[in-house]
C-alpha cells in the first residue's frame, strides 16, 4: 500500500507541474478554445438541412 501511495502521489505532483493541460487555478488562464469568442459581436451559425 505504501508503494502504491508513493507512486500515485509522485505522479500527481509530476502531472501538476509538467503537463500543460492540467490547471490548478482555472480562473487565471483562459483556455485556447475560449480566446476566440467575441462576446460583443456574436456569430450566428446557419444550417442548411437537405
mmCIF file of the N, C-alpha and C atoms, coordinates in Angstrom:
data_MODEL
# 
_entry.id   MODEL 
# 
loop_
_atom_site.group_PDB 
_atom_site.id 
_atom_site.type_symbol 
_atom_site.label_atom_id 
_atom_site.label_alt_id 
_atom_site.label_comp_id 
_atom_site.label_asym_id 
_atom_site.label_entity_id 
_atom_site.label_seq_id 
_atom_site.pdbx_PDB_ins_code 
_atom_site.Cartn_x 
_atom_site.Cartn_y 
_atom_site.Cartn_z 
_atom_site.occupancy 
_atom_site.B_iso_or_equiv 
_atom_site.pdbx_formal_charge 
_atom_site.auth_seq_id 
_atom_site.auth_comp_id 
_atom_site.auth_asym_id 
_atom_site.auth_atom_id 
_atom_site.pdbx_PDB_model_num 
ATOM 1   N N  . UNK A 1 1  ? 0.827   -1.190 0.000   1.00 0.00 ? 1  UNK A N  1 
ATOM 2   C CA . UNK A 1 1  ? 0.000   0.000  0.000   1.00 0.00 ? 1  UNK A CA 1 
ATOM 3   C C  . UNK A 1 1  ? 0.868   1.249  0.000   1.00 0.00 ? 1  UNK A C  1 
ATOM 4   N N  . UNK A 1 2  ? 1.942   1.206  0.717   1.00 0.00 ? 2  UNK A N  1 
ATOM 5   C CA . UNK A 1 2  ? 2.824   2.369  0.799   1.00 0.00 ? 2  UNK A CA 1 
ATOM 6   C C  . UNK A 1 2  ? 3.481   2.697  -0.535  1.00 0.00 ? 2  UNK A C  1 
ATOM 7   N N  . UNK A 1 3  ? 3.864   1.645  -1.266  1.00 0.00 ? 3  UNK A N  1 
ATOM 8   C CA . UNK A 1 3  ? 4.485   1.850  -2.581  1.00 0.00 ? 3  UNK A CA 1 
ATOM 9   C C  . UNK A 1 3  ? 3.471   2.429  -3.557  1.00 0.00 ? 3  UNK A C  1 
ATOM 10  N N  . UNK A 1 4  ? 2.247   1.934  -3.517  1.00 0.00 ? 4  UNK A N  1 
ATOM 11  C CA . UNK A 1 4  ? 1.203   2.458  -4.400  1.00 0.00 ? 4  UNK A CA 1 
ATOM 12  C C  . UNK A 1 4  ? 0.884   3.913  -4.068  1.00 0.00 ? 4  UNK A C  1 
ATOM 13  N N  . UNK A 1 5  ? 0.809   4.254  -2.798  1.00 0.00 ? 5  UNK A N  1 
ATOM 14  C CA . UNK A 1 5  ? 0.539   5.628  -2.387  1.00 0.00 ? 5  UNK A CA 1 
ATOM 15  C C  . UNK A 1 5  ? 1.659   6.566  -2.818  1.00 0.00 ? 5  UNK A C  1 
ATOM 16  N N  . UNK A 1 6  ? 2.887   6.109  -2.695  1.00 0.00 ? 6  UNK A N  1 
ATOM 17  C CA . UNK A 1 6  ? 4.032   6.908  -3.130  1.00 0.00 ? 6  UNK A CA 1 
ATOM 18  C C  . UNK A 1 6  ? 4.006   7.127  -4.641  1.00 0.00 ? 6  UNK A C  1 
ATOM 19  N N  . UNK A 1 7  ? 3.663   6.098  -5.393  1.00 0.00 ? 7  UNK A N  1 
ATOM 20  C CA . UNK A 1 7  ? 3.590   6.222  -6.845  1.00 0.00 ? 7  UNK A CA 1 
ATOM 21  C C  . UNK A 1 7  ? 2.492   7.177  -7.286  1.00 0.00 ? 7  UNK A C  1 
ATOM 22  N N  . UNK A 1 8  ? 1.338   7.083  -6.663  1.00 0.00 ? 8  UNK A N  1 
ATOM 23  C CA . UNK A 1 8  ? 0.223   7.961  -7.015  1.00 0.00 ? 8  UNK A CA 1 
ATOM 24  C C  . UNK A 1 8  ? 0.559   9.411  -6.678  1.00 0.00 ? 8  UNK A C  1 
ATOM 25  N N  . UNK A 1 9  ? 1.135   9.624  -5.527  1.00 0.00 ? 9  UNK A N  1 
ATOM 26  C CA . UNK A 1 9  ? 1.496   10.973 -5.106  1.00 0.00 ? 9  UNK A CA 1 
ATOM 27  C C  . UNK A 1 9  ? 2.548   11.577 -6.026  1.00 0.00 ? 9  UNK A C  1 
ATOM 28  N N  . UNK A 1 10 ? 3.544   10.800 -6.366  1.00 0.00 ? 10 UNK A N  1 
ATOM 29  C CA . UNK A 1 10 ? 4.595   11.322 -7.243  1.00 0.00 ? 10 UNK A CA 1 
ATOM 30  C C  . UNK A 1 10 ? 4.052   11.601 -8.644  1.00 0.00 ? 10 UNK A C  1 
ATOM 31  N N  . UNK A 1 11 ? 3.142   10.772 -9.143  1.00 0.00 ? 11 UNK A N  1 
ATOM 32  C CA . UNK A 1 11 ? 2.569   11.033 -10.456 1.00 0.00 ? 11 UNK A CA 1 
ATOM 33  C C  . UNK A 1 11 ? 1.700   12.282 -10.435 1.00 0.00 ? 11 UNK A C  1 
ATOM 34  N N  . UNK A 1 12 ? 0.949   12.505 -9.364  1.00 0.00 ? 12 UNK A N  1 
ATOM 35  C CA . UNK A 1 12 ? 0.120   13.717 -9.263  1.00 0.00 ? 12 UNK A CA 1 
ATOM 36  C C  . UNK A 1 12 ? 0.985   14.964 -9.260  1.00 0.00 ? 12 UNK A C  1 
ATOM 37  N N  . UNK A 1 13 ? 2.057   14.942 -8.504  1.00 0.00 ? 13 UNK A N  1 
ATOM 38  C CA . UNK A 1 13 ? 2.969   16.094 -8.480  1.00 0.00 ? 13 UNK A CA 1 
ATOM 39  C C  . UNK A 1 13 ? 3.599   16.303 -9.848  1.00 0.00 ? 13 UNK A C  1 
ATOM 40  N N  . UNK A 1 14 ? 4.015   15.232 -10.494 1.00 0.00 ? 14 UNK A N  1 
ATOM 41  C CA . UNK A 1 14 ? 4.579   15.314 -11.846 1.00 0.00 ? 14 UNK A CA 1 
ATOM 42  C C  . UNK A 1 14 ? 3.575   15.903 -12.825 1.00 0.00 ? 14 UNK A C  1 
ATOM 43  N N  . UNK A 1 15 ? 2.328   15.444 -12.786 1.00 0.00 ? 15 UNK A N  1 
ATOM 44  C CA . UNK A 1 15 ? 1.312   15.913 -13.720 1.00 0.00 ? 15 UNK A CA 1 
ATOM 45  C C  . UNK A 1 15 ? 0.969   17.375 -13.485 1.00 0.00 ? 15 UNK A C  1 
ATOM 46  N N  . UNK A 1 16 ? 0.914   17.806 -12.236 1.00 0.00 ? 16 UNK A N  1 
ATOM 47  C CA . UNK A 1 16 ? 0.553   19.198 -11.943 1.00 0.00 ? 16 UNK A CA 1 
ATOM 48  C C  . UNK A 1 16 ? 1.622   20.183 -12.391 1.00 0.00 ? 16 UNK A C  1 
ATOM 49  N N  . UNK A 1 17 ? 2.874   19.806 -12.315 1.00 0.00 ? 17 UNK A N  1 
ATOM 50  C CA . UNK A 1 17 ? 3.939   20.759 -12.602 1.00 0.00 ? 17 UNK A CA 1 
ATOM 51  C C  . UNK A 1 17 ? 4.547   20.627 -13.994 1.00 0.00 ? 17 UNK A C  1 
ATOM 52  N N  . UNK A 1 18 ? 4.304   19.553 -14.713 1.00 0.00 ? 18 UNK A N  1 
ATOM 53  C CA . UNK A 1 18 ? 4.947   19.402 -16.014 1.00 0.00 ? 18 UNK A CA 1 
ATOM 54  C C  . UNK A 1 18 ? 3.986   19.351 -17.194 1.00 0.00 ? 18 UNK A C  1 
ATOM 55  N N  . UNK A 1 19 ? 2.739   19.000 -16.982 1.00 0.00 ? 19 UNK A N  1 
ATOM 56  C CA . UNK A 1 19 ? 1.807   18.882 -18.099 1.00 0.00 ? 19 UNK A CA 1 
ATOM 57  C C  . UNK A 1 19 ? 1.048   20.195 -18.283 1.00 0.00 ? 19 UNK A C  1 
ATOM 58  N N  . UNK A 1 20 ? 0.923   20.640 -19.547 1.00 0.00 ? 20 UNK A N  1 
ATOM 59  C CA . UNK A 1 20 ? 0.276   21.910 -19.845 1.00 0.00 ? 20 UNK A CA 1 
ATOM 60  C C  . UNK A 1 20 ? -1.240  21.842 -19.734 1.00 0.00 ? 20 UNK A C  1 
ATOM 61  N N  . UNK A 1 21 ? -1.833  20.672 -19.913 1.00 0.00 ? 21 UNK A N  1 
ATOM 62  C CA . UNK A 1 21 ? -3.288  20.572 -19.910 1.00 0.00 ? 21 UNK A CA 1 
ATOM 63  C C  . UNK A 1 21 ? -3.872  20.418 -18.502 1.00 0.00 ? 21 UNK A C  1 
ATOM 64  N N  . UNK A 1 22 ? -3.042  20.312 -17.479 1.00 0.00 ? 22 UNK A N  1 
ATOM 65  C CA . UNK A 1 22 ? -3.511  20.226 -16.104 1.00 0.00 ? 22 UNK A CA 1 
ATOM 66  C C  . UNK A 1 22 ? -3.387  21.618 -15.483 1.00 0.00 ? 22 UNK A C  1 
ATOM 67  N N  . UNK A 1 23 ? -4.519  22.190 -15.025 1.00 0.00 ? 23 UNK A N  1 
ATOM 68  C CA . UNK A 1 23 ? -4.517  23.535 -14.482 1.00 0.00 ? 23 UNK A CA 1 
ATOM 69  C C  . UNK A 1 23 ? -4.943  23.515 -13.022 1.00 0.00 ? 23 UNK A C  1 
ATOM 70  N N  . UNK A 1 24 ? -4.192  24.207 -12.163 1.00 0.00 ? 24 UNK A N  1 
ATOM 71  C CA . UNK A 1 24 ? -4.556  24.302 -10.757 1.00 0.00 ? 24 UNK A CA 1 
ATOM 72  C C  . UNK A 1 24 ? -5.577  25.409 -10.525 1.00 0.00 ? 24 UNK A C  1 
ATOM 73  N N  . UNK A 1 25 ? -5.386  26.553 -11.175 1.00 0.00 ? 25 UNK A N  1 
ATOM 74  C CA . UNK A 1 25 ? -6.269  27.699 -10.999 1.00 0.00 ? 25 UNK A CA 1 
ATOM 75  C C  . UNK A 1 25 ? -6.944  27.985 -12.336 1.00 0.00 ? 25 UNK A C  1 
ATOM 76  N N  . UNK A 1 26 ? -8.210  27.637 -12.459 1.00 0.00 ? 26 UNK A N  1 
ATOM 77  C CA . UNK A 1 26 ? -8.911  27.770 -13.732 1.00 0.00 ? 26 UNK A CA 1 
ATOM 78  C C  . UNK A 1 26 ? -9.326  29.206 -14.020 1.00 0.00 ? 26 UNK A C  1 
ATOM 79  N N  . UNK A 1 27 ? -9.335  30.072 -13.024 1.00 0.00 ? 27 UNK A N  1 
ATOM 80  C CA . UNK A 1 27 ? -9.823  31.432 -13.218 1.00 0.00 ? 27 UNK A CA 1 
ATOM 81  C C  . UNK A 1 27 ? -8.764  32.365 -13.782 1.00 0.00 ? 27 UNK A C  1 
ATOM 82  N N  . UNK A 1 28 ? -7.500  32.053 -13.617 1.00 0.00 ? 28 UNK A N  1 
ATOM 83  C CA . UNK A 1 28 ? -6.457  32.970 -14.068 1.00 0.00 ? 28 UNK A CA 1 
ATOM 84  C C  . UNK A 1 28 ? -6.132  32.807 -15.547 1.00 0.00 ? 28 UNK A C  1 
ATOM 85  N N  . UNK A 1 29 ? -6.333  31.632 -16.100 1.00 0.00 ? 29 UNK A N  1 
ATOM 86  C CA . UNK A 1 29 ? -5.993  31.395 -17.502 1.00 0.00 ? 29 UNK A CA 1 
ATOM 87  C C  . UNK A 1 29 ? -7.257  31.061 -18.284 1.00 0.00 ? 29 UNK A C  1 
ATOM 88  N N  . UNK A 1 30 ? -7.344  31.616 -19.483 1.00 0.00 ? 30 UNK A N  1 
ATOM 89  C CA . UNK A 1 30 ? -8.467  31.318 -20.371 1.00 0.00 ? 30 UNK A CA 1 
ATOM 90  C C  . UNK A 1 30 ? -8.026  30.198 -21.307 1.00 0.00 ? 30 UNK A C  1 
ATOM 91  N N  . UNK A 1 31 ? -8.820  29.136 -21.435 1.00 0.00 ? 31 UNK A N  1 
ATOM 92  C CA . UNK A 1 31 ? -8.451  28.059 -22.365 1.00 0.00 ? 31 UNK A CA 1 
ATOM 93  C C  . UNK A 1 31 ? -8.378  28.580 -23.807 1.00 0.00 ? 31 UNK A C  1 
ATOM 94  N N  . UNK A 1 32 ? -7.529  27.982 -24.639 1.00 0.00 ? 32 UNK A N  1 
ATOM 95  C CA . UNK A 1 32 ? -7.339  28.478 -26.001 1.00 0.00 ? 32 UNK A CA 1 
ATOM 96  C C  . UNK A 1 32 ? -8.619  28.466 -26.840 1.00 0.00 ? 32 UNK A C  1 
ATOM 97  N N  . UNK A 1 33 ? -9.524  27.529 -26.591 1.00 0.00 ? 33 UNK A N  1 
ATOM 98  C CA . UNK A 1 33 ? -10.731 27.466 -27.394 1.00 0.00 ? 33 UNK A CA 1 
ATOM 99  C C  . UNK A 1 33 ? -11.737 28.549 -27.003 1.00 0.00 ? 33 UNK A C  1 
ATOM 100 N N  . UNK A 1 34 ? -11.526 29.222 -25.867 1.00 0.00 ? 34 UNK A N  1 
ATOM 101 C CA . UNK A 1 34 ? -12.421 30.297 -25.470 1.00 0.00 ? 34 UNK A CA 1 
ATOM 102 C C  . UNK A 1 34 ? -11.855 31.675 -25.781 1.00 0.00 ? 34 UNK A C  1 
ATOM 103 N N  . UNK A 1 35 ? -10.607 31.766 -26.223 1.00 0.00 ? 35 UNK A N  1 
ATOM 104 C CA . UNK A 1 35 ? -9.995  33.051 -26.524 1.00 0.00 ? 35 UNK A CA 1 
ATOM 105 C C  . UNK A 1 35 ? -10.583 33.687 -27.772 1.00 0.00 ? 35 UNK A C  1 
ATOM 106 N N  . UNK A 1 36 ? -11.050 32.888 -28.700 1.00 0.00 ? 36 UNK A N  1 
ATOM 107 C CA . UNK A 1 36 ? -11.548 33.422 -29.962 1.00 0.00 ? 36 UNK A CA 1 
ATOM 108 C C  . UNK A 1 36 ? -13.007 33.850 -29.889 1.00 0.00 ? 36 UNK A C  1 
ATOM 109 N N  . UNK A 1 37 ? -13.652 33.726 -28.737 1.00 0.00 ? 37 UNK A N  1 
ATOM 110 C CA . UNK A 1 37 ? -15.056 34.099 -28.596 1.00 0.00 ? 37 UNK A CA 1 
ATOM 111 C C  . UNK A 1 37 ? -15.150 35.597 -28.323 1.00 0.00 ? 37 UNK A C  1 
ATOM 112 N N  . UNK A 1 38 ? -15.896 36.288 -29.182 1.00 0.00 ? 38 UNK A N  1 
ATOM 113 C CA . UNK A 1 38 ? -16.124 37.712 -29.010 1.00 0.00 ? 38 UNK A CA 1 
ATOM 114 C C  . UNK A 1 38 ? -17.537 37.897 -28.483 1.00 0.00 ? 38 UNK A C  1 
ATOM 115 N N  . UNK A 1 39 ? -17.662 38.294 -27.217 1.00 0.00 ? 39 UNK A N  1 
ATOM 116 C CA . UNK A 1 39 ? -18.983 38.422 -26.604 1.00 0.00 ? 39 UNK A CA 1 
ATOM 117 C C  . UNK A 1 39 ? -19.730 39.654 -27.092 1.00 0.00 ? 39 UNK A C  1 
ATOM 118 N N  . UNK A 1 40 ? -19.003 40.653 -27.592 1.00 0.00 ? 40 UNK A N  1 
ATOM 119 C CA . UNK A 1 40 ? -19.641 41.882 -28.059 1.00 0.00 ? 40 UNK A CA 1 
ATOM 120 C C  . UNK A 1 40 ? -20.309 41.657 -29.414 1.00 0.00 ? 40 UNK A C  1 
ATOM 121 N N  . UNK A 1 41 ? -19.657 40.901 -30.285 1.00 0.00 ? 41 UNK A N  1 
ATOM 122 C CA . UNK A 1 41 ? -20.169 40.671 -31.630 1.00 0.00 ? 41 UNK A CA 1 
ATOM 123 C C  . UNK A 1 41 ? -20.377 39.167 -31.836 1.00 0.00 ? 41 UNK A C  1 
ATOM 124 N N  . UNK A 1 42 ? -21.503 38.620 -31.381 1.00 0.00 ? 42 UNK A N  1 
ATOM 125 C CA . UNK A 1 42 ? -21.708 37.176 -31.502 1.00 0.00 ? 42 UNK A CA 1 
ATOM 126 C C  . UNK A 1 42 ? -21.933 36.743 -32.954 1.00 0.00 ? 42 UNK A C  1 
ATOM 127 N N  . UNK A 1 43 ? -21.508 35.557 -33.259 1.00 0.00 ? 43 UNK A N  1 
ATOM 128 C CA . UNK A 1 43 ? -21.690 34.973 -34.593 1.00 0.00 ? 43 UNK A CA 1 
ATOM 129 C C  . UNK A 1 43 ? -22.916 34.083 -34.596 1.00 0.00 ? 43 UNK A C  1 
ATOM 130 N N  . UNK A 1 44 ? -23.589 34.052 -35.735 1.00 0.00 ? 44 UNK A N  1 
ATOM 131 C CA . UNK A 1 44 ? -24.766 33.217 -35.880 1.00 0.00 ? 44 UNK A CA 1 
ATOM 132 C C  . UNK A 1 44 ? -24.384 32.047 -36.792 1.00 0.00 ? 44 UNK A C  1 
ATOM 133 N N  . UNK A 1 45 ? -24.706 30.859 -36.359 1.00 0.00 ? 45 UNK A N  1 
ATOM 134 C CA . UNK A 1 45 ? -24.427 29.672 -37.163 1.00 0.00 ? 45 UNK A CA 1 
ATOM 135 C C  . UNK A 1 45 ? -25.676 29.359 -37.971 1.00 0.00 ? 45 UNK A C  1 
ATOM 136 N N  . UNK A 1 46 ? -25.483 29.251 -39.272 1.00 0.00 ? 46 UNK A N  1 
ATOM 137 C CA . UNK A 1 46 ? -26.616 28.952 -40.152 1.00 0.00 ? 46 UNK A CA 1 
ATOM 138 C C  . UNK A 1 46 ? -26.451 27.535 -40.688 1.00 0.00 ? 46 UNK A C  1 
ATOM 139 N N  . UNK A 1 47 ? -27.527 26.792 -40.633 1.00 0.00 ? 47 UNK A N  1 
ATOM 140 C CA . UNK A 1 47 ? -27.518 25.423 -41.106 1.00 0.00 ? 47 UNK A CA 1 
ATOM 141 C C  . UNK A 1 47 ? -28.412 25.295 -42.327 1.00 0.00 ? 47 UNK A C  1 
ATOM 142 N N  . UNK A 1 48 ? -27.974 24.492 -43.262 1.00 0.00 ? 48 UNK A N  1 
ATOM 143 C CA . UNK A 1 48 ? -28.814 24.132 -44.421 1.00 0.00 ? 48 UNK A CA 1 
ATOM 144 C C  . UNK A 1 48 ? -29.089 22.643 -44.303 1.00 0.00 ? 48 UNK A C  1 
ATOM 145 N N  . UNK A 1 49 ? -30.346 22.305 -44.106 1.00 0.00 ? 49 UNK A N  1 
ATOM 146 C CA . UNK A 1 49 ? -30.744 20.906 -43.951 1.00 0.00 ? 49 UNK A CA 1 
ATOM 147 C C  . UNK A 1 49 ? -31.310 20.430 -45.276 1.00 0.00 ? 49 UNK A C  1 
ATOM 148 N N  . UNK A 1 50 ? -30.717 19.394 -45.804 1.00 0.00 ? 50 UNK A N  1 
ATOM 149 C CA . UNK A 1 50 ? -31.171 18.859 -47.096 1.00 0.00 ? 50 UNK A CA 1 
ATOM 150 C C  . UNK A 1 50 ? -31.906 17.563 -46.847 1.00 0.00 ? 50 UNK A C  1 
# 
